[in-house]
């Protein structure tokens, strides 16, 4: 169990997590058969993953909520000097921002944006770029999701 707590996963743990990402409701017997191990091994691994905090829980995935025409994007934002907290406070208030993260490297913030149209997306980008303290941004449209939590 100390391996899990320290953050290292073995191949069986990674394969189990991969199967659960595909189908979090898969029966233990099905998981055991797909992994080539016993049900007891799968139960033990699941318990260890949960106890260690590596797996926080199980959830359902719904059909992608994005409707035809909906625009999803990631926007990287560079902030001037020590204005990050002020910029965050303003950007958090933009309803189309789904998530906002601080990061390292050349960009200071990463924003996930969801809009109903390209026209609305353009308006949101203008709004972000107009925030005092924002000195640069770069955005990429998300075309399709191949893995989502």
Secondary structure as GFF3:
##gff-version 3
##sequence-region A 1 149
A	DSSP	alpha_helix	2	6	.	.	.	ID=ss1
A	DSSP	alpha_helix	11	22	.	.	.	ID=ss2
A	DSSP	alpha_helix	28	35	.	.	.	ID=ss3
A	DSSP	alpha_helix	39	52	.	.	.	ID=ss4
A	DSSP	beta_strand	71	79	.	.	.	ID=ss5
A	DSSP	alpha_helix	84	91	.	.	.	ID=ss6
A	DSSP	beta_strand	97	102	.	.	.	ID=ss7
A	DSSP	beta_strand	109	115	.	.	.	ID=ss8
A	DSSP	alpha_helix	118	129	.	.	.	ID=ss9
A	DSSP	beta_strand	134	141	.	.	.	ID=ss10
###
